[in-house]
Each structure stands twice: as C-alpha cells, then as structure tokens.
Amino acid sequence: MRVAVIGAGVVGMTTAYFLAQNGHQVSVIEQRGNVSEEASLAHAGLLGPAHLAPLGAPGMVKRILSQWLNSNSTVKLNPSFRLAQWSWLRAWMRECSAEKLLINKEKLQRLGAYGQHLLTDIEHLHNLDFQHRNGVLQLFRTTKEQQKIRAGLAVLTDAGIPFQVLDTAACHQLEPALNQQTALVGGVYMPQDGQGNCVLFSKQLKLITQQLDVKFEFASACEQIQSNKNGVTLLLKQGDLANHVQFDAVVIAAGANSSLFFKQIGIDLPVAQFQSYSATASIKNNEDSPNISIIDEYEQTVITRMDKRIRVAGTLRLGKNSKKTDEIAWQNLRQIATDWFPNAANYHTAQTLTSEHLMLPDGVPLIGPTCKANVFVNLAHAENGWAMATGAGKIIADLISDIKPDINLDGIGLLR
Ligand SMILES: Cc1cc2nc3c(=O)[nH]c(=O)nc-3n(C[C@H](O)[C@H](O)[C@H](O)COP(=O)(O)OP(=O)(O)OC[C@H]3O[C@@H](n4cnc5c(N)ncnc54)[C@H](O)[C@@H]3O)c2cc1C
C-alpha cells in the first residue's frame, strides 16, 4: 500500500519505520525542514514505563484552582484560558478520581512497557546510539506527595514493573549530587525506566527509513484530508504550490497541529493544547551534576543529563502563552534545577524552548482507525510521546497491515 504519514516528529518517524518494515511504500509529509523540530525537540528524555502517569489525579483540581493566581505554579491555566476549553476541563475533572487514575495509568504503562521493549530491539538491531541508559529517580518534597503515589505503585506491582521505595538518605546515596539543603522526604527508584535523546534517535531512524525506501517531503504542509473509495486524497502545500496527492491510507501524526484535522475526519473529542517548557544548560561541574534522571513530583519537572548538558523540563500551561508567561515558566525551571543541583551548570545562560502538545482528558494518546476509511491517527501523546512513540508506531503499522497488534488496545482508540 502507499501510505502517507503526516508529521516527522518522533511519533511519525516510528510509524514510518514500522510501516516500511511491513512492506508499505511510505511518504512522510513534514512542514519543517527536518525531523523532530517541534515537541520532539523539547523533550526531557524520559522513557517509561514506571513513571508514566496522567495529569488527572486526586488533588489536582484543587491544586490548579488554588494556584490560579500564582504565576509561579508549574501546572497552571494561563490568563487567556478560553471558554471553549471548559469542555475539556470538565471532562478532565471527571478523570481525576482515584479509580480513573489507576485505569489511565495502566493504559499508559501498557503502551510504555511495550514501547520500551521495542525501542531496545530497534537500538540493538540497527546499532543505534542515542544516549540510552536506565534508571529514573522520582523525588518527593512532602509526605503528602509521597502518600499520593501509593495507589499508583500498586499498578506497577500488578504489572510486574520493578521499583524501590527509598528514604531520604537512600536517595542521596543513589544520586550523591543532590542538594542536601533542599527538602526531601523520600523517593521511588525505577530501574527499568530509561532516558535517551529523542532527536538523536529520530535522526538515526531517518537514515534507516531512507534505506527502507521511505520518501520524505520536507517543507510540505498537509492542509486537507479527503477519504474516498480509492483511499485518501491529501492537499499538500509547498510554498505557493498546492497539489492533490492520492494515497491508499494516511496516518495523522502531526503533534499539536493534529486537531486541525479533527473536523475533516469526524473526530469529536475534547482536546486541549498545552505548552511545556525546557531549559538546557552546559555542565560546568561534573561532580555536582546528576547521573540519573530526576522527577520532582510536586513540581512535575524532570532534570536529565544529556551528555555535557543538563535539561530541565516541565511546566504545563493551558491557554495562550505570552512573553511574560514564558519567561516566568523558564525562571521556575531554572529555580528547580538550582534547588536540586545548584553548582552543576550556569542556568542563567540556558537555552530555552517552549513547545505545544495535545492532551485528551484521560491523558492517554489516541491511536487507531477513525470513522473515515483509510484514515488513522497517532496523536495526543501529551508529555509522554517519546516513551510512547515506538509502541504506538508499531500498533498503527500493524493495524494498517491487517496484523493483530501484540498488545491489548482497550481504551487507546476512539472508543474510550
Ligand atoms: C518540554 C517537554 C518535555 C517533554 N519531555 C518528555 C519526556 O521526558 N518523555 C516523553 O516521553 N515525552 C516528553 N515530552 C513529550 C514529547 O516530546 C511529545 O509527546 C512527542 O515529542 C510528540 O511527538 P509527535 O511526533 O507527536 O509531535 P511533534 O514532535 O510535535 O511532531 C509533529 C510534527 O508534525 C509536523 N506537522 C504538523 N502539522 C503538519 C502539517 N499540517 N503538515 C505537515 N507536517 C505537519 C510538525 O512540524 C512536527 O514536526 C515532552 C514535551 C515537552 C514539550
């Protein structure tokens, strides 16, 4: 089959790879000049499965409402939050119960564990080097945070995913560079969770897919999708040139832009566009820098070492951003990095990025067929798209190829 993939972020790239492996003729349509130049560029590097969790959790509604006026909050509605986004917010609030948290966490972990296993296979098969290593430490500043994650740990036990609950001293022993002065009541070490550089991976996958005859149309934006009895017709724009191109099937993997196609393909789900932020600084003192990736649970922020740099990423903002809200978000990230690793890097010279991503109320990506024939979606990966990409790409490729997917797909398609 001739299959088009819209978007060359990490999700589009893994989709193209597995489609080509299944013998399809694949064209990747990308509006930018290269792969992984949008959300996939800003990633914090974390790979699943244990830490993966949706935003919706008990206590989150209260936290967001109580911090409405606190501009320093790392999870926040921007002042421009629009009425149209209320339907998403209402649906999200329904996902914040303890029961829903466990259901949604299980779905993310199912996808994440599958993805992690496939990623390791691809890494070894093609001899890739994307700075992949294992071990993630989740830190709790307060006992309240520590208690909240107990139910989530039961999901890990049920799924056979290993973790170790650590006290403060054990956290410092595991990561000696952690600042002793910052409040810390304990942590959870997740030895199977990993980190890796999503951009390096995407670029290496580009070379491999080119060898598999995947064609890349860079600087080409898809503006319209029409499903018909022969497949799909895409309206592609390159500068002033517009072309209608026919394919047998299409996969929408256009990241934050994917919702532009919802009306055309009959998807009626509440979806929100969030901004997340990252700041990347060069390491100045090796011995004061982290060796494993850190999640600051309260701040919902990740600190990762990427070769000779440290990246701190997080801060979720719903509603249109402004120069002022962006600057506050980056300042927060610099402060959080300083809290944990004060002498590791010159954070004031950090390179900053903001990027948008889509999130469904349950925080679980949308992967599968749509009600339009030959139109498939692989989107709304929110803050977990790097960890999900490999599993999600293989699932879509198998569905298009009439191969039974390796894992149970309950709750990750349109029916949820
Ligand atoms: C600050 C930050 C930190 C993060 N940290 C992590 C992490 O630690 N672990 C993790 O798993 N995830 C993380 N994520 C999330 C992860 O980065 C995303 O979920 C993932 O990169 C999404 O990949 P994607 O391919 O769907 O989207 P993108 O990377 O945004 O790619 C979509 C592509 O589609 C293209 N496109 C859009 N519209 C069109 C069109 N009409 N025609 C042609 N091309 C189009 C875009 O140009 C883009 O290249 C983080 C995200 C951010 C912002």
The ligand as an SDF file (V2000), in Angstrom:
LIG
                    3D

 53 58  0  0  0  0  0  0  0  0999 V2000
    9.2130   20.3750   27.4480 C   0  0  0  0  0  0  0  0  0  0  0  0
    8.7810   18.9940   27.0620 C   0  0  0  0  0  0  0  0  0  0  0  0
    9.3300   17.8980   27.7230 C   0  0  0  0  0  0  0  0  0  0  0  0
    8.9370   16.6030   27.3720 C   0  0  0  0  0  0  0  0  0  0  0  0
    9.5200   15.5380   27.9840 N   0  0  0  0  0  0  0  0  0  0  0  0
    9.1830   14.2840   27.6240 C   0  0  0  0  0  0  0  0  0  0  0  0
    9.8140   13.1550   28.2090 C   0  0  0  0  0  0  0  0  0  0  0  0
   10.7060   13.2670   29.0350 O   0  0  0  0  0  0  0  0  0  0  0  0
    9.4150   11.9180   27.8330 N   0  0  0  0  0  0  0  0  0  0  0  0
    8.4180   11.7420   26.9180 C   0  0  0  0  0  0  0  0  0  0  0  0
    8.0650   10.5990   26.6440 O   0  0  0  0  0  0  0  0  0  0  0  0
    7.8270   12.7900   26.3230 N   0  0  0  0  0  0  0  0  0  0  0  0
    8.1810   14.0520   26.6520 C   0  0  0  0  0  0  0  0  0  0  0  0
    7.5760   15.1180   26.0770 N   0  0  0  0  0  0  0  0  0  0  0  0
    6.5060   14.8830   25.1190 C   0  0  0  0  0  0  0  0  0  0  0  0
    7.0690   14.5100   23.7830 C   0  0  0  0  0  0  0  0  0  0  0  0
    8.1180   15.3810   23.4470 O   0  0  0  0  0  0  0  0  0  0  0  0
    5.9440   14.5950   22.7590 C   0  0  0  0  0  0  0  0  0  0  0  0
    4.8200   13.8790   23.2060 O   0  0  0  0  0  0  0  0  0  0  0  0
    6.4020   13.9900   21.4550 C   0  0  0  0  0  0  0  0  0  0  0  0
    7.5930   14.5990   21.0250 O   0  0  0  0  0  0  0  0  0  0  0  0
    5.3140   14.1680   20.4320 C   0  0  0  0  0  0  0  0  0  0  0  0
    5.8210   13.7240   19.2160 O   0  0  0  0  0  0  0  0  0  0  0  0
    4.9690   13.9550   17.9180 P   0  0  0  0  0  0  0  0  0  0  0  0
    5.7270   13.3480   16.8150 O   0  0  0  0  0  0  0  0  0  0  0  0
    3.5600   13.5190   18.1540 O   0  0  0  0  0  0  0  0  0  0  0  0
    4.8750   15.5460   17.7940 O   0  0  0  0  0  0  0  0  0  0  0  0
    5.9470   16.5820   17.2260 P   0  0  0  0  0  0  0  0  0  0  0  0
    7.3070   16.2600   17.6500 O   0  0  0  0  0  0  0  0  0  0  0  0
    5.4140   17.9330   17.5470 O   0  0  0  0  0  0  0  0  0  0  0  0
    5.8880   16.3230   15.6770 O   0  0  0  0  0  0  0  0  0  0  0  0
    4.7800   16.6770   14.8860 C   0  0  0  0  0  0  0  0  0  0  0  0
    5.3300   17.0430   13.5250 C   0  0  0  0  0  0  0  0  0  0  0  0
    4.2480   17.2560   12.6370 O   0  0  0  0  0  0  0  0  0  0  0  0
    4.5780   18.3580   11.7980 C   0  0  0  0  0  0  0  0  0  0  0  0
    3.3240   18.8990   11.2770 N   0  0  0  0  0  0  0  0  0  0  0  0
    2.3380   19.4810   11.9860 C   0  0  0  0  0  0  0  0  0  0  0  0
    1.3190   19.8250   11.1660 N   0  0  0  0  0  0  0  0  0  0  0  0
    1.6810   19.4550    9.9230 C   0  0  0  0  0  0  0  0  0  0  0  0
    1.0440   19.5420    8.6510 C   0  0  0  0  0  0  0  0  0  0  0  0
   -0.1780   20.0700    8.5100 N   0  0  0  0  0  0  0  0  0  0  0  0
    1.6990   19.0640    7.5690 N   0  0  0  0  0  0  0  0  0  0  0  0
    2.9500   18.5200    7.6950 C   0  0  0  0  0  0  0  0  0  0  0  0
    3.5960   18.4250    8.8800 N   0  0  0  0  0  0  0  0  0  0  0  0
    2.9600   18.8690    9.9790 C   0  0  0  0  0  0  0  0  0  0  0  0
    5.3130   19.2960   12.7340 C   0  0  0  0  0  0  0  0  0  0  0  0
    6.1110   20.2170   12.0210 O   0  0  0  0  0  0  0  0  0  0  0  0
    6.1310   18.3310   13.5660 C   0  0  0  0  0  0  0  0  0  0  0  0
    7.4030   18.0900   13.0190 O   0  0  0  0  0  0  0  0  0  0  0  0
    7.9630   16.4150   26.3770 C   0  0  0  0  0  0  0  0  0  0  0  0
    7.4150   17.5120   25.7110 C   0  0  0  0  0  0  0  0  0  0  0  0
    7.8410   18.7900   26.0260 C   0  0  0  0  0  0  0  0  0  0  0  0
    7.2730   19.9470   25.2560 C   0  0  0  0  0  0  0  0  0  0  0  0
  1  2  1  0
  2  3  1  0
  2 52  2  0
  3  4  2  0
  4  5  1  0
  4 50  1  0
  5  6  2  0
  6  7  1  0
  6 13  1  0
  7  8  2  0
  7  9  1  0
  9 10  1  0
 10 11  2  0
 10 12  1  0
 12 13  2  0
 13 14  1  0
 14 15  1  0
 14 50  1  0
 15 16  1  0
 16 17  1  0
 16 18  1  0
 18 19  1  0
 18 20  1  0
 20 21  1  0
 20 22  1  0
 22 23  1  0
 23 24  1  0
 24 25  2  0
 24 26  1  0
 24 27  1  0
 27 28  1  0
 28 29  2  0
 28 30  1  0
 28 31  1  0
 31 32  1  0
 32 33  1  0
 33 34  1  0
 33 48  1  0
 34 35  1  0
 35 36  1  0
 35 46  1  0
 36 37  1  0
 36 45  1  0
 37 38  2  0
 38 39  1  0
 39 40  1  0
 39 45  2  0
 40 41  1  0
 40 42  2  0
 42 43  1  0
 43 44  2  0
 44 45  1  0
 46 47  1  0
 46 48  1  0
 48 49  1  0
 50 51  2  0
 51 52  1  0
 52 53  1  0
M  END
$$$$
